[in-house]
Amino acid sequence: MKTCYEASAPARWNVQGVTLGLLAFTDNEPAWAATSSQAGVWHVPMRLKDSRAKHLFTAVKQAKETVDVLIVSAHWGPNWGHTPPSDHIAFAHALIETGADIIFGHSGHVVRGIEIYKQRPILYCTGDFVNDYVVDPSERNDRSGVFVVETDGQRLVRLLLYPMMIQACHARRAGYEERAAMLGTMQKLCTALHTATIWNEQHGWLEIQIQ
């Protein structure tokens, strides 16, 4: 747990000459918010004009000045529902316009669609990777994925999704029928966000071009 200053500070690391940065916030549990005297999380409500949101946008702008690729981790939104809330879309767009390169959305237990905005990927919710929840027959929280963003130096090139299944607290590559069901859902969700996808049977991934 960290104080307010530490919770809102970017993490940085260098990979083959490329400097990556990470900022992480949540819109959940405001009672857990870090303050100058209390450790906690970086709580930011989904209101663009809120002072805490403005602080986040300033932090994004400043962090981008010191890194090549900036990832913003957003632990946000409801646990269920495949459609991203409208306030998330506006907020994600504002983050990218401020300097974020990748929006890594999570918190929900199901995957949501992926949008490419200004040649930057927004993963609205990556779902679970491992969990001990009972599987909801309509939400299908046992269907998930491994998400990989490929880069060429500082340039984001494409995003790859490997379909996964969660069973008995274990993640494994999805079989043919499971994969087809998940791909159908994800491609539908991406199409709704005007994102084109290509399934590569040979490699077993769903491909989204960024550039």
PyMOL commands that place a pseudoatom at each C-alpha (Angstrom):
pseudoatom trace, name=CA, resn=MET, resi=1, chain=A, elem=C, hetatm=0, pos=[0.000, 0.000, 0.000]
pseudoatom trace, name=CA, resn=LYS, resi=2, chain=A, elem=C, hetatm=0, pos=[1.297, 3.451, -0.865]
pseudoatom trace, name=CA, resn=THR, resi=3, chain=A, elem=C, hetatm=0, pos=[0.730, 7.091, 0.053]
pseudoatom trace, name=CA, resn=CYS, resi=4, chain=A, elem=C, hetatm=0, pos=[-0.901, 9.442, -2.438]
pseudoatom trace, name=CA, resn=TYR, resi=5, chain=A, elem=C, hetatm=0, pos=[2.415, 10.604, -3.903]
pseudoatom trace, name=CA, resn=GLU, resi=6, chain=A, elem=C, hetatm=0, pos=[3.718, 7.070, -4.360]
pseudoatom trace, name=CA, resn=ALA, resi=7, chain=A, elem=C, hetatm=0, pos=[0.393, 5.675, -5.632]
pseudoatom trace, name=CA, resn=SER, resi=8, chain=A, elem=C, hetatm=0, pos=[0.248, 8.222, -8.456]
pseudoatom trace, name=CA, resn=ALA, resi=9, chain=A, elem=C, hetatm=0, pos=[3.928, 7.960, -9.446]
pseudoatom trace, name=CA, resn=PRO, resi=10, chain=A, elem=C, hetatm=0, pos=[4.834, 6.088, -12.662]
pseudoatom trace, name=CA, resn=ALA, resi=11, chain=A, elem=C, hetatm=0, pos=[6.885, 2.919, -12.706]
pseudoatom trace, name=CA, resn=ARG, resi=12, chain=A, elem=C, hetatm=0, pos=[9.580, 2.835, -15.400]
pseudoatom trace, name=CA, resn=TRP, resi=13, chain=A, elem=C, hetatm=0, pos=[11.776, 0.153, -16.888]
pseudoatom trace, name=CA, resn=ASN, resi=14, chain=A, elem=C, hetatm=0, pos=[13.958, -0.273, -19.947]
pseudoatom trace, name=CA, resn=VAL, resi=15, chain=A, elem=C, hetatm=0, pos=[13.550, -3.120, -22.448]
pseudoatom trace, name=CA, resn=GLN, resi=16, chain=A, elem=C, hetatm=0, pos=[16.078, -3.317, -25.269]
pseudoatom trace, name=CA, resn=GLY, resi=17, chain=A, elem=C, hetatm=0, pos=[16.563, 0.432, -25.341]
pseudoatom trace, name=CA, resn=VAL, resi=18, chain=A, elem=C, hetatm=0, pos=[12.850, 1.302, -25.095]
pseudoatom trace, name=CA, resn=THR, resi=19, chain=A, elem=C, hetatm=0, pos=[11.662, 2.989, -21.908]
pseudoatom trace, name=CA, resn=LEU, resi=20, chain=A, elem=C, hetatm=0, pos=[8.279, 1.720, -20.735]
pseudoatom trace, name=CA, resn=GLY, resi=21, chain=A, elem=C, hetatm=0, pos=[6.133, 3.522, -18.191]
pseudoatom trace, name=CA, resn=LEU, resi=22, chain=A, elem=C, hetatm=0, pos=[3.139, 2.379, -16.148]
pseudoatom trace, name=CA, resn=LEU, resi=23, chain=A, elem=C, hetatm=0, pos=[0.527, 4.372, -14.248]
pseudoatom trace, name=CA, resn=ALA, resi=24, chain=A, elem=C, hetatm=0, pos=[-2.231, 2.529, -12.374]
pseudoatom trace, name=CA, resn=PHE, resi=25, chain=A, elem=C, hetatm=0, pos=[-5.500, 3.799, -10.910]
pseudoatom trace, name=CA, resn=THR, resi=26, chain=A, elem=C, hetatm=0, pos=[-8.919, 2.501, -9.858]
pseudoatom trace, name=CA, resn=ASP, resi=27, chain=A, elem=C, hetatm=0, pos=[-12.434, 3.919, -9.692]
pseudoatom trace, name=CA, resn=ASN, resi=28, chain=A, elem=C, hetatm=0, pos=[-13.347, 1.277, -7.060]
pseudoatom trace, name=CA, resn=GLU, resi=29, chain=A, elem=C, hetatm=0, pos=[-13.404, 1.579, -3.264]
pseudoatom trace, name=CA, resn=PRO, resi=30, chain=A, elem=C, hetatm=0, pos=[-12.965, 5.310, -2.621]
pseudoatom trace, name=CA, resn=ALA, resi=31, chain=A, elem=C, hetatm=0, pos=[-12.523, 4.515, 1.083]
pseudoatom trace, name=CA, resn=TRP, resi=32, chain=A, elem=C, hetatm=0, pos=[-9.205, 2.882, 0.177]
pseudoatom trace, name=CA, resn=ALA, resi=33, chain=A, elem=C, hetatm=0, pos=[-7.830, 6.020, -1.494]
pseudoatom trace, name=CA, resn=ALA, resi=34, chain=A, elem=C, hetatm=0, pos=[-4.280, 6.991, -0.606]
pseudoatom trace, name=CA, resn=THR, resi=35, chain=A, elem=C, hetatm=0, pos=[-3.806, 10.379, 1.006]
pseudoatom trace, name=CA, resn=SER, resi=36, chain=A, elem=C, hetatm=0, pos=[-0.813, 12.341, 2.199]
pseudoatom trace, name=CA, resn=SER, resi=37, chain=A, elem=C, hetatm=0, pos=[-1.112, 10.567, 5.552]
pseudoatom trace, name=CA, resn=GLN, resi=38, chain=A, elem=C, hetatm=0, pos=[-2.820, 7.281, 4.691]
pseudoatom trace, name=CA, resn=ALA, resi=39, chain=A, elem=C, hetatm=0, pos=[-1.563, 4.459, 2.480]
pseudoatom trace, name=CA, resn=GLY, resi=40, chain=A, elem=C, hetatm=0, pos=[-3.921, 3.162, -0.173]
pseudoatom trace, name=CA, resn=VAL, resi=41, chain=A, elem=C, hetatm=0, pos=[-4.750, 3.065, -3.875]
pseudoatom trace, name=CA, resn=TRP, resi=42, chain=A, elem=C, hetatm=0, pos=[-4.904, 5.830, -6.466]
pseudoatom trace, name=CA, resn=HIS, resi=43, chain=A, elem=C, hetatm=0, pos=[-8.649, 6.410, -6.640]
pseudoatom trace, name=CA, resn=VAL, resi=44, chain=A, elem=C, hetatm=0, pos=[-9.954, 8.344, -9.643]
pseudoatom trace, name=CA, resn=PRO, resi=45, chain=A, elem=C, hetatm=0, pos=[-13.686, 8.655, -10.407]
pseudoatom trace, name=CA, resn=MET, resi=46, chain=A, elem=C, hetatm=0, pos=[-14.887, 8.462, -14.017]
pseudoatom trace, name=CA, resn=ARG, resi=47, chain=A, elem=C, hetatm=0, pos=[-15.731, 12.158, -14.234]
pseudoatom trace, name=CA, resn=LEU, resi=48, chain=A, elem=C, hetatm=0, pos=[-13.599, 14.119, -16.678]
pseudoatom trace, name=CA, resn=LYS, resi=49, chain=A, elem=C, hetatm=0, pos=[-13.897, 17.421, -14.812]
pseudoatom trace, name=CA, resn=ASP, resi=50, chain=A, elem=C, hetatm=0, pos=[-13.226, 15.981, -11.359]
pseudoatom trace, name=CA, resn=SER, resi=51, chain=A, elem=C, hetatm=0, pos=[-10.018, 17.311, -9.799]
pseudoatom trace, name=CA, resn=ARG, resi=52, chain=A, elem=C, hetatm=0, pos=[-8.752, 13.741, -9.300]
pseudoatom trace, name=CA, resn=ALA, resi=53, chain=A, elem=C, hetatm=0, pos=[-9.236, 12.990, -12.993]
pseudoatom trace, name=CA, resn=LYS, resi=54, chain=A, elem=C, hetatm=0, pos=[-7.403, 16.180, -13.899]
pseudoatom trace, name=CA, resn=HIS, resi=55, chain=A, elem=C, hetatm=0, pos=[-4.556, 15.060, -11.629]
pseudoatom trace, name=CA, resn=LEU, resi=56, chain=A, elem=C, hetatm=0, pos=[-4.430, 11.767, -13.545]
pseudoatom trace, name=CA, resn=PHE, resi=57, chain=A, elem=C, hetatm=0, pos=[-4.338, 13.511, -16.918]
pseudoatom trace, name=CA, resn=THR, resi=58, chain=A, elem=C, hetatm=0, pos=[-1.518, 15.762, -15.712]
pseudoatom trace, name=CA, resn=ALA, resi=59, chain=A, elem=C, hetatm=0, pos=[0.396, 12.716, -14.459]
pseudoatom trace, name=CA, resn=VAL, resi=60, chain=A, elem=C, hetatm=0, pos=[-0.082, 10.996, -17.827]
pseudoatom trace, name=CA, resn=LYS, resi=61, chain=A, elem=C, hetatm=0, pos=[1.213, 14.030, -19.699]
pseudoatom trace, name=CA, resn=GLN, resi=62, chain=A, elem=C, hetatm=0, pos=[4.258, 14.352, -17.432]
pseudoatom trace, name=CA, resn=ALA, resi=63, chain=A, elem=C, hetatm=0, pos=[5.034, 10.619, -17.511]
pseudoatom trace, name=CA, resn=LYS, resi=64, chain=A, elem=C, hetatm=0, pos=[4.868, 10.507, -21.303]
pseudoatom trace, name=CA, resn=GLU, resi=65, chain=A, elem=C, hetatm=0, pos=[7.596, 13.134, -21.433]
pseudoatom trace, name=CA, resn=THR, resi=66, chain=A, elem=C, hetatm=0, pos=[9.988, 10.671, -19.760]
pseudoatom trace, name=CA, resn=VAL, resi=67, chain=A, elem=C, hetatm=0, pos=[9.090, 7.343, -21.454]
pseudoatom trace, name=CA, resn=ASP, resi=68, chain=A, elem=C, hetatm=0, pos=[8.719, 5.954, -24.959]
pseudoatom trace, name=CA, resn=VAL, resi=69, chain=A, elem=C, hetatm=0, pos=[5.611, 3.826, -24.371]
pseudoatom trace, name=CA, resn=LEU, resi=70, chain=A, elem=C, hetatm=0, pos=[3.177, 4.650, -21.568]
pseudoatom trace, name=CA, resn=ILE, resi=71, chain=A, elem=C, hetatm=0, pos=[0.712, 2.052, -20.275]
pseudoatom trace, name=CA, resn=VAL, resi=72, chain=A, elem=C, hetatm=0, pos=[-2.223, 3.152, -18.127]
pseudoatom trace, name=CA, resn=SER, resi=73, chain=A, elem=C, hetatm=0, pos=[-3.695, 0.378, -15.987]
pseudoatom trace, name=CA, resn=ALA, resi=74, chain=A, elem=C, hetatm=0, pos=[-7.363, 1.103, -15.271]
pseudoatom trace, name=CA, resn=HIS, resi=75, chain=A, elem=C, hetatm=0, pos=[-9.056, -1.055, -12.640]
pseudoatom trace, name=CA, resn=TRP, resi=76, chain=A, elem=C, hetatm=0, pos=[-12.539, 0.205, -13.379]
pseudoatom trace, name=CA, resn=GLY, resi=77, chain=A, elem=C, hetatm=0, pos=[-16.176, -0.497, -13.942]
pseudoatom trace, name=CA, resn=PRO, resi=78, chain=A, elem=C, hetatm=0, pos=[-18.688, -3.226, -13.123]
pseudoatom trace, name=CA, resn=ASN, resi=79, chain=A, elem=C, hetatm=0, pos=[-17.890, -6.898, -12.686]
pseudoatom trace, name=CA, resn=TRP, resi=80, chain=A, elem=C, hetatm=0, pos=[-20.280, -8.003, -15.431]
pseudoatom trace, name=CA, resn=GLY, resi=81, chain=A, elem=C, hetatm=0, pos=[-21.465, -6.884, -18.853]
pseudoatom trace, name=CA, resn=HIS, resi=82, chain=A, elem=C, hetatm=0, pos=[-19.605, -7.115, -22.165]
pseudoatom trace, name=CA, resn=THR, resi=83, chain=A, elem=C, hetatm=0, pos=[-20.239, -3.531, -23.295]
pseudoatom trace, name=CA, resn=PRO, resi=84, chain=A, elem=C, hetatm=0, pos=[-17.893, -0.827, -21.987]
pseudoatom trace, name=CA, resn=PRO, resi=85, chain=A, elem=C, hetatm=0, pos=[-19.737, 1.949, -20.129]
pseudoatom trace, name=CA, resn=SER, resi=86, chain=A, elem=C, hetatm=0, pos=[-19.993, 5.172, -22.119]
pseudoatom trace, name=CA, resn=ASP, resi=87, chain=A, elem=C, hetatm=0, pos=[-18.030, 7.105, -19.485]
pseudoatom trace, name=CA, resn=HIS, resi=88, chain=A, elem=C, hetatm=0, pos=[-15.150, 4.638, -19.894]
pseudoatom trace, name=CA, resn=ILE, resi=89, chain=A, elem=C, hetatm=0, pos=[-14.989, 5.357, -23.622]
pseudoatom trace, name=CA, resn=ALA, resi=90, chain=A, elem=C, hetatm=0, pos=[-14.808, 9.117, -23.110]
pseudoatom trace, name=CA, resn=PHE, resi=91, chain=A, elem=C, hetatm=0, pos=[-12.284, 8.691, -20.282]
pseudoatom trace, name=CA, resn=ALA, resi=92, chain=A, elem=C, hetatm=0, pos=[-10.059, 6.336, -22.291]
pseudoatom trace, name=CA, resn=HIS, resi=93, chain=A, elem=C, hetatm=0, pos=[-10.076, 8.728, -25.244]
pseudoatom trace, name=CA, resn=ALA, resi=94, chain=A, elem=C, hetatm=0, pos=[-9.040, 11.576, -22.943]
pseudoatom trace, name=CA, resn=LEU, resi=95, chain=A, elem=C, hetatm=0, pos=[-6.185, 9.475, -21.535]
pseudoatom trace, name=CA, resn=ILE, resi=96, chain=A, elem=C, hetatm=0, pos=[-4.845, 8.786, -25.019]
pseudoatom trace, name=CA, resn=GLU, resi=97, chain=A, elem=C, hetatm=0, pos=[-5.215, 12.401, -26.074]
pseudoatom trace, name=CA, resn=THR, resi=98, chain=A, elem=C, hetatm=0, pos=[-3.175, 13.307, -22.983]
pseudoatom trace, name=CA, resn=GLY, resi=99, chain=A, elem=C, hetatm=0, pos=[-0.351, 10.883, -23.783]
pseudoatom trace, name=CA, resn=ALA, resi=100, chain=A, elem=C, hetatm=0, pos=[-1.244, 7.273, -22.932]
pseudoatom trace, name=CA, resn=ASP, resi=101, chain=A, elem=C, hetatm=0, pos=[-0.172, 4.678, -25.500]
pseudoatom trace, name=CA, resn=ILE, resi=102, chain=A, elem=C, hetatm=0, pos=[-1.985, 1.606, -24.158]
pseudoatom trace, name=CA, resn=ILE, resi=103, chain=A, elem=C, hetatm=0, pos=[-5.065, 1.445, -21.932]
pseudoatom trace, name=CA, resn=PHE, resi=104, chain=A, elem=C, hetatm=0, pos=[-5.062, -1.815, -19.967]
pseudoatom trace, name=CA, resn=GLY, resi=105, chain=A, elem=C, hetatm=0, pos=[-8.586, -2.092, -18.585]
pseudoatom trace, name=CA, resn=HIS, resi=106, chain=A, elem=C, hetatm=0, pos=[-9.508, -4.696, -15.998]
pseudoatom trace, name=CA, resn=SER, resi=107, chain=A, elem=C, hetatm=0, pos=[-11.624, -5.298, -12.859]
pseudoatom trace, name=CA, resn=GLY, resi=108, chain=A, elem=C, hetatm=0, pos=[-14.589, -6.934, -14.636]
pseudoatom trace, name=CA, resn=HIS, resi=109, chain=A, elem=C, hetatm=0, pos=[-14.751, -10.721, -14.786]
pseudoatom trace, name=CA, resn=VAL, resi=110, chain=A, elem=C, hetatm=0, pos=[-15.536, -10.846, -18.519]
pseudoatom trace, name=CA, resn=VAL, resi=111, chain=A, elem=C, hetatm=0, pos=[-13.756, -9.559, -21.598]
pseudoatom trace, name=CA, resn=ARG, resi=112, chain=A, elem=C, hetatm=0, pos=[-14.962, -6.414, -23.346]
pseudoatom trace, name=CA, resn=GLY, resi=113, chain=A, elem=C, hetatm=0, pos=[-14.141, -5.131, -26.805]
pseudoatom trace, name=CA, resn=ILE, resi=114, chain=A, elem=C, hetatm=0, pos=[-10.907, -3.544, -27.990]
pseudoatom trace, name=CA, resn=GLU, resi=115, chain=A, elem=C, hetatm=0, pos=[-10.845, -0.151, -29.668]
pseudoatom trace, name=CA, resn=ILE, resi=116, chain=A, elem=C, hetatm=0, pos=[-8.029, 1.426, -31.663]
pseudoatom trace, name=CA, resn=TYR, resi=117, chain=A, elem=C, hetatm=0, pos=[-8.158, 5.164, -31.046]
pseudoatom trace, name=CA, resn=LYS, resi=118, chain=A, elem=C, hetatm=0, pos=[-5.589, 7.464, -32.654]
pseudoatom trace, name=CA, resn=GLN, resi=119, chain=A, elem=C, hetatm=0, pos=[-3.492, 4.346, -33.376]
pseudoatom trace, name=CA, resn=ARG, resi=120, chain=A, elem=C, hetatm=0, pos=[-3.502, 3.406, -29.684]
pseudoatom trace, name=CA, resn=PRO, resi=121, chain=A, elem=C, hetatm=0, pos=[-5.196, 0.263, -28.298]
pseudoatom trace, name=CA, resn=ILE, resi=122, chain=A, elem=C, hetatm=0, pos=[-7.847, 0.467, -25.604]
pseudoatom trace, name=CA, resn=LEU, resi=123, chain=A, elem=C, hetatm=0, pos=[-8.486, -2.875, -23.912]
pseudoatom trace, name=CA, resn=TYR, resi=124, chain=A, elem=C, hetatm=0, pos=[-11.688, -1.992, -22.089]
pseudoatom trace, name=CA, resn=CYS, resi=125, chain=A, elem=C, hetatm=0, pos=[-11.594, -5.137, -19.964]
pseudoatom trace, name=CA, resn=THR, resi=126, chain=A, elem=C, hetatm=0, pos=[-9.305, -8.147, -20.218]
pseudoatom trace, name=CA, resn=GLY, resi=127, chain=A, elem=C, hetatm=0, pos=[-11.464, -10.290, -17.928]
pseudoatom trace, name=CA, resn=ASP, resi=128, chain=A, elem=C, hetatm=0, pos=[-10.044, -12.864, -15.558]
pseudoatom trace, name=CA, resn=PHE, resi=129, chain=A, elem=C, hetatm=0, pos=[-6.960, -14.955, -16.092]
pseudoatom trace, name=CA, resn=VAL, resi=130, chain=A, elem=C, hetatm=0, pos=[-7.360, -17.173, -13.045]
pseudoatom trace, name=CA, resn=ASN, resi=131, chain=A, elem=C, hetatm=0, pos=[-10.310, -17.074, -10.656]
pseudoatom trace, name=CA, resn=ASP, resi=132, chain=A, elem=C, hetatm=0, pos=[-12.382, -19.196, -8.303]
pseudoatom trace, name=CA, resn=TYR, resi=133, chain=A, elem=C, hetatm=0, pos=[-15.768, -17.801, -9.307]
pseudoatom trace, name=CA, resn=VAL, resi=134, chain=A, elem=C, hetatm=0, pos=[-18.702, -19.971, -10.265]
pseudoatom trace, name=CA, resn=VAL, resi=135, chain=A, elem=C, hetatm=0, pos=[-19.104, -19.780, -14.039]
pseudoatom trace, name=CA, resn=ASP, resi=136, chain=A, elem=C, hetatm=0, pos=[-22.058, -17.648, -15.097]
pseudoatom trace, name=CA, resn=PRO, resi=137, chain=A, elem=C, hetatm=0, pos=[-23.764, -19.429, -18.034]
pseudoatom trace, name=CA, resn=SER, resi=138, chain=A, elem=C, hetatm=0, pos=[-24.549, -16.174, -19.853]
pseudoatom trace, name=CA, resn=GLU, resi=139, chain=A, elem=C, hetatm=0, pos=[-21.542, -14.018, -18.921]
pseudoatom trace, name=CA, resn=ARG, resi=140, chain=A, elem=C, hetatm=0, pos=[-19.070, -16.918, -19.369]
pseudoatom trace, name=CA, resn=ASN, resi=141, chain=A, elem=C, hetatm=0, pos=[-16.390, -15.610, -17.063]
pseudoatom trace, name=CA, resn=ASP, resi=142, chain=A, elem=C, hetatm=0, pos=[-14.377, -18.755, -17.780]
pseudoatom trace, name=CA, resn=ARG, resi=143, chain=A, elem=C, hetatm=0, pos=[-13.496, -17.415, -21.237]
pseudoatom trace, name=CA, resn=SER, resi=144, chain=A, elem=C, hetatm=0, pos=[-10.498, -15.143, -21.201]
pseudoatom trace, name=CA, resn=GLY, resi=145, chain=A, elem=C, hetatm=0, pos=[-7.311, -14.424, -23.101]
pseudoatom trace, name=CA, resn=VAL, resi=146, chain=A, elem=C, hetatm=0, pos=[-3.655, -13.510, -23.134]
pseudoatom trace, name=CA, resn=PHE, resi=147, chain=A, elem=C, hetatm=0, pos=[-3.215, -10.076, -24.707]
pseudoatom trace, name=CA, resn=VAL, resi=148, chain=A, elem=C, hetatm=0, pos=[0.098, -9.172, -26.359]
pseudoatom trace, name=CA, resn=VAL, resi=149, chain=A, elem=C, hetatm=0, pos=[0.994, -5.783, -27.840]
pseudoatom trace, name=CA, resn=GLU, resi=150, chain=A, elem=C, hetatm=0, pos=[3.851, -6.025, -30.328]
pseudoatom trace, name=CA, resn=THR, resi=151, chain=A, elem=C, hetatm=0, pos=[6.147, -3.058, -30.894]
pseudoatom trace, name=CA, resn=ASP, resi=152, chain=A, elem=C, hetatm=0, pos=[8.815, -2.027, -33.346]
pseudoatom trace, name=CA, resn=GLY, resi=153, chain=A, elem=C, hetatm=0, pos=[10.998, 0.134, -31.155]
pseudoatom trace, name=CA, resn=GLN, resi=154, chain=A, elem=C, hetatm=0, pos=[8.714, 2.896, -29.896]
pseudoatom trace, name=CA, resn=ARG, resi=155, chain=A, elem=C, hetatm=0, pos=[6.017, 2.135, -32.476]
pseudoatom trace, name=CA, resn=LEU, resi=156, chain=A, elem=C, hetatm=0, pos=[3.010, -0.013, -31.582]
pseudoatom trace, name=CA, resn=VAL, resi=157, chain=A, elem=C, hetatm=0, pos=[2.430, -2.483, -34.421]
pseudoatom trace, name=CA, resn=ARG, resi=158, chain=A, elem=C, hetatm=0, pos=[-0.331, -4.941, -33.551]
pseudoatom trace, name=CA, resn=LEU, resi=159, chain=A, elem=C, hetatm=0, pos=[-2.238, -6.584, -30.739]
pseudoatom trace, name=CA, resn=LEU, resi=160, chain=A, elem=C, hetatm=0, pos=[-2.585, -10.366, -30.473]
pseudoatom trace, name=CA, resn=LEU, resi=161, chain=A, elem=C, hetatm=0, pos=[-5.200, -12.191, -28.431]
pseudoatom trace, name=CA, resn=TYR, resi=162, chain=A, elem=C, hetatm=0, pos=[-4.681, -15.849, -27.497]
pseudoatom trace, name=CA, resn=PRO, resi=163, chain=A, elem=C, hetatm=0, pos=[-8.018, -17.393, -26.386]
pseudoatom trace, name=CA, resn=MET, resi=164, chain=A, elem=C, hetatm=0, pos=[-7.860, -19.035, -22.960]
pseudoatom trace, name=CA, resn=MET, resi=165, chain=A, elem=C, hetatm=0, pos=[-10.161, -21.076, -20.755]
pseudoatom trace, name=CA, resn=ILE, resi=166, chain=A, elem=C, hetatm=0, pos=[-10.240, -21.056, -16.951]
pseudoatom trace, name=CA, resn=GLN, resi=167, chain=A, elem=C, hetatm=0, pos=[-11.055, -24.340, -15.244]
pseudoatom trace, name=CA, resn=ALA, resi=168, chain=A, elem=C, hetatm=0, pos=[-10.581, -25.273, -11.574]
pseudoatom trace, name=CA, resn=CYS, resi=169, chain=A, elem=C, hetatm=0, pos=[-8.428, -22.172, -10.961]
pseudoatom trace, name=CA, resn=HIS, resi=170, chain=A, elem=C, hetatm=0, pos=[-6.155, -23.030, -13.910]
pseudoatom trace, name=CA, resn=ALA, resi=171, chain=A, elem=C, hetatm=0, pos=[-5.752, -21.182, -17.211]
pseudoatom trace, name=CA, resn=ARG, resi=172, chain=A, elem=C, hetatm=0, pos=[-5.163, -23.141, -20.424]
pseudoatom trace, name=CA, resn=ARG, resi=173, chain=A, elem=C, hetatm=0, pos=[-5.289, -22.536, -24.155]
pseudoatom trace, name=CA, resn=ALA, resi=174, chain=A, elem=C, hetatm=0, pos=[-8.850, -22.851, -25.426]
pseudoatom trace, name=CA, resn=GLY, resi=175, chain=A, elem=C, hetatm=0, pos=[-9.843, -25.888, -27.457]
pseudoatom trace, name=CA, resn=TYR, resi=176, chain=A, elem=C, hetatm=0, pos=[-11.477, -25.655, -30.874]
pseudoatom trace, name=CA, resn=GLU, resi=177, chain=A, elem=C, hetatm=0, pos=[-15.126, -25.267, -29.809]
pseudoatom trace, name=CA, resn=GLU, resi=178, chain=A, elem=C, hetatm=0, pos=[-14.309, -23.045, -26.835]
pseudoatom trace, name=CA, resn=ARG, resi=179, chain=A, elem=C, hetatm=0, pos=[-12.065, -20.914, -29.017]
pseudoatom trace, name=CA, resn=ALA, resi=180, chain=A, elem=C, hetatm=0, pos=[-14.733, -20.496, -31.675]
pseudoatom trace, name=CA, resn=ALA, resi=181, chain=A, elem=C, hetatm=0, pos=[-17.268, -19.342, -29.084]
pseudoatom trace, name=CA, resn=MET, resi=182, chain=A, elem=C, hetatm=0, pos=[-14.907, -16.820, -27.538]
pseudoatom trace, name=CA, resn=LEU, resi=183, chain=A, elem=C, hetatm=0, pos=[-13.733, -15.513, -30.892]
pseudoatom trace, name=CA, resn=GLY, resi=184, chain=A, elem=C, hetatm=0, pos=[-17.306, -15.003, -32.011]
pseudoatom trace, name=CA, resn=THR, resi=185, chain=A, elem=C, hetatm=0, pos=[-17.991, -12.902, -28.939]
pseudoatom trace, name=CA, resn=MET, resi=186, chain=A, elem=C, hetatm=0, pos=[-14.777, -10.889, -29.135]
pseudoatom trace, name=CA, resn=GLN, resi=187, chain=A, elem=C, hetatm=0, pos=[-15.047, -10.190, -32.855]
pseudoatom trace, name=CA, resn=LYS, resi=188, chain=A, elem=C, hetatm=0, pos=[-18.616, -8.974, -32.346]
pseudoatom trace, name=CA, resn=LEU, resi=189, chain=A, elem=C, hetatm=0, pos=[-17.537, -6.708, -29.491]
pseudoatom trace, name=CA, resn=CYS, resi=190, chain=A, elem=C, hetatm=0, pos=[-14.621, -5.313, -31.508]
pseudoatom trace, name=CA, resn=THR, resi=191, chain=A, elem=C, hetatm=0, pos=[-16.800, -4.697, -34.562]
pseudoatom trace, name=CA, resn=ALA, resi=192, chain=A, elem=C, hetatm=0, pos=[-19.127, -2.612, -32.381]
pseudoatom trace, name=CA, resn=LEU, resi=193, chain=A, elem=C, hetatm=0, pos=[-16.078, -0.445, -31.601]
pseudoatom trace, name=CA, resn=HIS, resi=194, chain=A, elem=C, hetatm=0, pos=[-15.121, -0.255, -35.316]
pseudoatom trace, name=CA, resn=THR, resi=195, chain=A, elem=C, hetatm=0, pos=[-12.097, -2.503, -34.795]
pseudoatom trace, name=CA, resn=ALA, resi=196, chain=A, elem=C, hetatm=0, pos=[-11.149, -4.986, -37.525]
pseudoatom trace, name=CA, resn=THR, resi=197, chain=A, elem=C, hetatm=0, pos=[-9.869, -8.400, -36.447]
pseudoatom trace, name=CA, resn=ILE, resi=198, chain=A, elem=C, hetatm=0, pos=[-8.203, -11.297, -38.277]
pseudoatom trace, name=CA, resn=TRP, resi=199, chain=A, elem=C, hetatm=0, pos=[-8.078, -14.852, -36.949]
pseudoatom trace, name=CA, resn=ASN, resi=200, chain=A, elem=C, hetatm=0, pos=[-4.781, -16.635, -37.601]
pseudoatom trace, name=CA, resn=GLU, resi=201, chain=A, elem=C, hetatm=0, pos=[-5.466, -20.372, -37.402]
pseudoatom trace, name=CA, resn=GLN, resi=202, chain=A, elem=C, hetatm=0, pos=[-1.824, -21.340, -37.816]
pseudoatom trace, name=CA, resn=HIS, resi=203, chain=A, elem=C, hetatm=0, pos=[-0.643, -19.382, -34.791]
pseudoatom trace, name=CA, resn=GLY, resi=204, chain=A, elem=C, hetatm=0, pos=[-3.853, -19.528, -32.781]
pseudoatom trace, name=CA, resn=TRP, resi=205, chain=A, elem=C, hetatm=0, pos=[-4.260, -15.811, -32.243]
pseudoatom trace, name=CA, resn=LEU, resi=206, chain=A, elem=C, hetatm=0, pos=[-6.721, -13.054, -33.053]
pseudoatom trace, name=CA, resn=GLU, resi=207, chain=A, elem=C, hetatm=0, pos=[-4.842, -10.177, -34.668]
pseudoatom trace, name=CA, resn=ILE, resi=208, chain=A, elem=C, hetatm=0, pos=[-5.640, -6.481, -34.535]
pseudoatom trace, name=CA, resn=GLN, resi=209, chain=A, elem=C, hetatm=0, pos=[-3.508, -4.106, -36.555]
pseudoatom trace, name=CA, resn=ILE, resi=210, chain=A, elem=C, hetatm=0, pos=[-2.615, -0.893, -34.729]
pseudoatom trace, name=CA, resn=GLN, resi=211, chain=A, elem=C, hetatm=0, pos=[-0.601, 0.978, -37.364]
for i in range(1, 211): cmd.bond("trace and resi %d" % i, "trace and resi %d" % (i + 1))
show_as sticks, trace
zoom trace
